[in-house]
Amino acid sequence: MKSQQAGAPAEAEAIRRYLDSPDPSNLLSLNFGFTKARVLDAALELGVFTLLSGKSRNAAALAKALDCSRDGIERLLNALVELGLLEETVVGHYAVTPVSETYLVRGSAGYLGQHFAEVMRQWEHWESLVDVVRSGSSQGDLGNLWARGAHPGMFAANFPVAIRLAHQATEQVPVPAGSRVLDFTAGAGEWGIALALHHRDVTVTAHDDPALLNVVRARVEEFGLADRFSFASANFAAPPFPDAHFDMVVFAQASRFIGGEEVGRLVRECARMLRPGGQVLIADVLKNSSGKPAPPRSILDLSLLVNTLRGRLVERSEYLAYLADAGLWPGAEMTSGLVSVITGVKGAETVCDGL
């Protein structure tokens, strides 16, 4: 008995180390976080959301339709319910949630599956994160302007998300009547489309890789804007447009992929193609200027290290320096969510505080 009593304080101290330690739940969740992306990817590849669009089915029917094992599909379905992507309408019957119906059903206007698949293809690059951090360099080609067409999932398939921001931002952008707009890195065409919707008498030239221009054409047709759009295959080395030809040049969602020197060169090209009094509109994710990490900007910046040769988030001050170097005066600015808009005006001396 005496020996047990003598040992009690030591035992209490030993267990207290664990009971009083910080809760590790967040670490465990981070470590297991990759599974959520894999569950979504598998469901998209199998076509689960598309098969369930507009109706509910039980696991047995889904297993037969998708040529899967009953046990395997049921476990996957339950995981999708846990993630909020499916709901169990009655016991054993599954249906899509509103967000899944909107964004995860193939053929829908809001389908994001191609974008998610593109992100999943980065898996191998992320496996090399330790080596990339040590060396400071990657072999990813997302920053290659001449390879944009090989990555439609990254540069065009996120239209349902991108158009929301572009529509909000361009609603506040003053554009003179009859303006000619160049959508320089058109992607899926969201910025040119948004400008055309807000300003009924502007015309837009979409410039990008031919594979991406095919996506732009389809979106332009969707909005009934074909008579106000023209298309030019990309030549980022020597853009095929004369000096002082456009009233606005949009340079959107490209800077972070290509790195500083190339950004400066392309801003100068944008300025060259701009008439006096016209404006360049730059839209991208800015680096947090406070010096403190700003999630998810920090993760996005790390992703650019992993997936591009020279890509990185650029600070606002750097963009202002690029504008000045190109002979542009700083104009209006705004931020919505992660994306900021900075404008530069050619041959004007007025500085605006905001859109």
C-alpha positions in Angstrom: 0.0 0.0 0.0 2.8 2.4 0.9 4.5 1.9 -2.5 1.3 2.7 -4.3 0.7 5.9 -2.4 4.3 6.9 -3.0 3.9 6.4 -6.7 0.6 8.3 -7.0 2.1 11.8 -7.5 4.4 10.6 -10.3 1.5 8.9 -12.0 -0.6 12.0 -11.8 2.2 14.1 -13.2 2.6 11.6 -16.1 -1.1 11.7 -17.1 -1.3 15.4 -16.6 1.3 16.0 -19.4 -1.3 14.6 -21.9 -4.5 16.0 -20.3 -3.2 19.5 -20.2 -1.6 19.6 -23.6 -3.1 21.6 -26.5 -5.8 19.8 -28.4 -4.3 18.2 -31.6 -7.6 17.8 -33.4 -6.7 20.4 -36.0 -3.4 18.7 -36.8 -5.2 15.4 -37.3 -7.7 17.1 -39.6 -4.9 18.7 -41.6 -3.1 15.4 -41.9 -6.2 13.7 -43.2 -7.3 16.6 -45.3 -6.2 15.1 -48.6 -9.0 12.5 -48.4 -11.7 15.1 -48.9 -10.2 16.1 -52.3 -9.9 12.5 -53.3 -13.5 11.8 -52.4 -14.7 14.7 -54.5 -12.4 13.6 -57.4 -13.6 10.0 -57.3 -17.2 11.0 -57.3 -16.7 13.4 -60.2 -14.8 10.7 -62.2 -17.5 8.1 -61.6 -20.2 10.6 -62.5 -22.1 10.2 -59.2 -23.5 13.8 -59.1 -24.6 13.6 -62.8 -26.4 10.3 -62.3 -28.2 11.7 -59.2 -29.2 15.0 -60.9 -32.9 15.6 -60.5 -33.6 12.4 -58.7 -32.7 10.2 -55.7 -31.4 6.6 -56.0 -30.4 3.9 -53.6 -26.9 2.5 -53.3 -27.7 -0.7 -55.2 -29.1 1.1 -58.2 -26.0 3.4 -58.2 -23.6 0.5 -57.9 -25.2 -1.2 -60.9 -25.3 2.0 -63.0 -21.7 2.9 -62.2 -20.3 -0.6 -62.4 -19.1 -0.4 -58.8 -19.3 -2.7 -55.8 -22.3 -2.2 -53.6 -20.1 -1.9 -50.5 -17.7 0.5 -52.2 -20.3 2.9 -53.6 -22.2 3.0 -50.3 -19.2 4.0 -48.4 -18.4 6.7 -50.9 -21.9 8.0 -50.8 -21.9 8.2 -47.1 -18.6 10.1 -47.2 -20.2 12.5 -49.7 -23.1 13.0 -47.3 -20.6 13.8 -44.5 -19.0 16.4 -46.7 -22.3 18.0 -47.5 -22.3 17.1 -51.2 -25.1 14.6 -51.0 -28.1 14.2 -48.8 -29.9 11.0 -47.7 -33.5 11.7 -48.5 -34.8 8.5 -47.0 -32.9 5.6 -45.5 -30.6 4.3 -48.2 -31.6 6.8 -50.9 -29.3 9.6 -51.9 -29.7 12.9 -53.7 -27.6 15.9 -54.7 -27.5 19.1 -52.6 -28.2 22.4 -54.3 -24.5 23.3 -54.5 -23.7 19.9 -56.1 -26.6 20.3 -58.6 -25.2 23.7 -59.6 -21.5 23.0 -59.8 -20.9 19.2 -60.0 -23.3 17.9 -62.6 -21.7 17.5 -66.0 -23.2 19.6 -68.7 -24.6 22.3 -66.4 -23.7 25.9 -67.0 -22.0 26.1 -63.6 -20.0 22.8 -63.9 -16.6 23.1 -62.1 -15.5 19.5 -62.5 -12.9 20.2 -65.1 -11.3 22.8 -62.8 -11.2 20.4 -59.9 -9.7 17.8 -62.1 -7.0 20.2 -63.2 -6.2 21.0 -59.5 -5.9 17.2 -58.8 -3.4 16.9 -61.5 -1.1 19.0 -59.4 -0.8 16.1 -57.0 2.6 14.9 -58.2 4.0 18.4 -57.9 2.8 18.7 -54.4 4.5 15.4 -53.5 7.8 17.1 -54.3 7.1 20.0 -51.9 10.1 19.3 -49.7 12.5 19.3 -52.7 10.9 22.4 -54.1 11.2 24.3 -50.8 14.9 23.2 -50.5 15.8 24.2 -54.1 13.4 27.1 -54.5 12.4 26.0 -58.0 9.9 23.8 -59.7 9.3 22.4 -63.2 5.6 23.2 -63.3 4.4 24.7 -66.6 1.3 26.7 -65.4 3.4 29.9 -65.8 4.1 29.2 -69.5 2.0 31.6 -71.4 2.3 29.5 -74.5 1.0 26.4 -72.7 -2.2 28.0 -71.4 -4.3 26.0 -73.8 -3.0 22.8 -72.3 -4.6 23.8 -69.0 -8.2 24.8 -69.8 -9.3 23.5 -66.4 -7.2 26.2 -64.7 -7.6 29.1 -67.1 -11.2 28.6 -68.4 -13.2 26.0 -66.5 -13.6 28.3 -63.4 -15.9 30.7 -65.3 -18.9 30.2 -62.9 -16.7 31.5 -60.1 -14.8 34.1 -62.1 -17.8 35.8 -63.7 -19.3 36.7 -60.3 -16.2 38.8 -59.4 -15.8 40.2 -62.9 -19.4 41.2 -63.0 -19.2 43.0 -59.6 -16.0 44.8 -60.4 -16.8 46.0 -64.0 -20.2 47.3 -62.8 -18.1 50.1 -61.1 -15.6 50.7 -63.9 -16.3 53.8 -66.0 -16.0 53.0 -69.7 -16.6 55.6 -72.4 -19.4 54.9 -74.9 -18.2 53.1 -78.0 -15.0 51.9 -76.3 -12.8 49.2 -77.9 -11.7 46.7 -75.2 -8.9 44.1 -75.5 -9.3 41.1 -73.1 -5.6 40.3 -73.3 -5.5 37.1 -71.2 -9.1 36.2 -71.9 -9.2 32.7 -70.2 -13.0 31.9 -70.4 -13.9 35.5 -71.3 -15.4 36.5 -68.0 -13.9 40.1 -67.9 -14.8 40.9 -71.5 -18.3 39.5 -71.1 -18.9 41.4 -67.9 -17.8 44.7 -69.5 -20.0 44.0 -72.5 -23.0 43.3 -70.3 -22.6 46.5 -68.3 -21.7 48.7 -71.3 -24.0 48.0 -74.2 -22.0 49.8 -76.9 -18.5 48.5 -76.2 -16.8 45.9 -78.5 -14.4 43.3 -77.2 -11.4 41.5 -78.7 -10.6 38.3 -76.9 -6.9 37.3 -77.1 -5.6 34.0 -75.8 -4.6 30.5 -76.8 -6.9 29.0 -79.5 -8.0 26.2 -77.2 -9.2 28.8 -74.6 -10.8 31.0 -77.3 -13.1 28.1 -78.1 -14.4 28.3 -74.6 -14.8 32.1 -74.9 -16.8 31.7 -78.1 -19.2 29.3 -76.3 -19.7 31.6 -73.4 -20.2 34.6 -75.7 -22.9 32.7 -77.5 -24.5 31.8 -74.2 -24.9 35.6 -73.4 -25.9 36.6 -76.9 -22.9 38.8 -77.4 -21.4 37.3 -80.6 -22.0 40.4 -82.6 -19.8 42.5 -80.3 -16.8 40.1 -79.9 -13.9 39.3 -82.2 -11.1 36.8 -81.5 -7.3 36.8 -81.9 -5.0 33.9 -81.3 -2.4 34.7 -78.7 1.0 36.0 -79.4 2.3 37.2 -76.1 5.8 37.8 -77.5 4.5 40.4 -80.0 0.8 41.1 -79.5 -0.8 41.5 -83.0 -2.3 44.9 -82.4 -1.2 48.4 -83.4 -0.2 51.2 -81.0 -3.0 53.2 -79.4 -5.7 50.9 -80.7 -7.8 50.2 -77.6 -9.7 52.3 -75.0 -9.2 49.6 -72.4 -6.9 46.6 -72.0 -7.7 43.9 -69.4 -4.8 41.9 -68.1 -6.6 39.5 -65.7 -5.6 36.4 -63.6 -2.2 35.9 -65.3 0.4 37.9 -63.5 0.8 35.6 -60.6 1.6 32.7 -62.8 4.4 34.3 -64.8 6.6 36.3 -62.5 7.9 39.8 -62.1 10.0 40.6 -65.2 7.4 39.2 -67.6 4.6 41.0 -65.8 6.4 44.3 -66.3 7.0 43.6 -70.0 3.3 42.7 -70.6 2.1 45.8 -68.7 4.2 47.8 -71.1 2.7 46.0 -74.1 -0.8 46.8 -72.7 0.2 50.5 -72.4 1.5 50.5 -76.0 -1.8 49.3 -77.3 -3.8 51.9 -75.3 -4.9 55.2 -76.7 -4.2 58.4 -74.7 -6.7 58.6 -71.8 -7.5 54.9 -72.0 -6.9 52.5 -69.1 -5.3 49.2 -68.3 -7.3 47.0 -65.8 -5.2 44.5 -63.9 -7.0 41.8 -61.9 -5.2 39.3 -59.8 -4.6 38.1 -56.3 -2.2 40.4 -54.4 0.3 39.4 -51.8 -0.6 40.6 -48.4 1.5 43.7 -47.8 1.4 43.6 -44.0 4.1 41.0 -43.7 1.8 38.6 -41.9 0.5 35.4 -43.5 -3.0 35.9 -44.9 -4.7 32.6 -45.6 -5.5 31.4 -48.2 -3.2 33.8 -49.9 -0.2 32.1 -48.3 -1.2 28.6 -49.5 -1.8 30.1 -53.0 1.6 31.6 -53.0 3.1 28.3 -52.1 1.1 26.6 -54.8 2.7 29.0 -57.4 6.2 27.9 -56.1 5.1 24.3 -56.6 3.4 24.6 -60.0 5.2 27.4 -61.9 8.8 28.3 -62.8 8.7 31.9 -61.6 5.1 32.6 -60.4 4.4 34.3 -57.2 1.9 36.7 -55.6 2.8 40.3 -56.4 2.4 43.2 -53.9 0.3 46.2 -54.7 3.4 48.5 -54.7 5.0 46.3 -57.4 2.0 46.7 -59.7 2.1 50.5 -59.2 5.8 50.4 -60.1 4.9 48.4 -63.3 2.3 51.0 -64.2 4.7 53.9 -63.7 7.3 52.2 -65.7 4.8 51.8 -68.6 3.9 55.5 -68.4 0.5 54.9 -66.7 -0.9 56.9 -63.9 -2.5 55.0 -61.0 -6.3 55.0 -61.2 -9.1 53.3 -59.4 -8.7 50.2 -57.1 -10.9 47.7 -55.4 -10.7 44.3 -53.8 -13.4 41.6 -53.7 -12.6 38.4 -51.9 -9.1 37.3 -52.9 -8.9 39.3 -56.1 -7.9 42.9 -56.5 -8.4 45.3 -59.4 -5.9 48.0 -60.1 -6.2 50.4 -63.1 -3.7 52.6 -64.8 -4.5 55.5 -67.0 -2.5 56.6 -70.0 -1.7 60.3 -70.3 -3.8 61.3 -67.3 -2.7 63.0 -64.1 -5.7 62.3 -61.9 -5.5 59.7 -59.2 -8.7 58.1 -58.0 -9.2 56.6 -54.6 -11.6 53.8 -55.4 -14.0 52.4 -57.9 
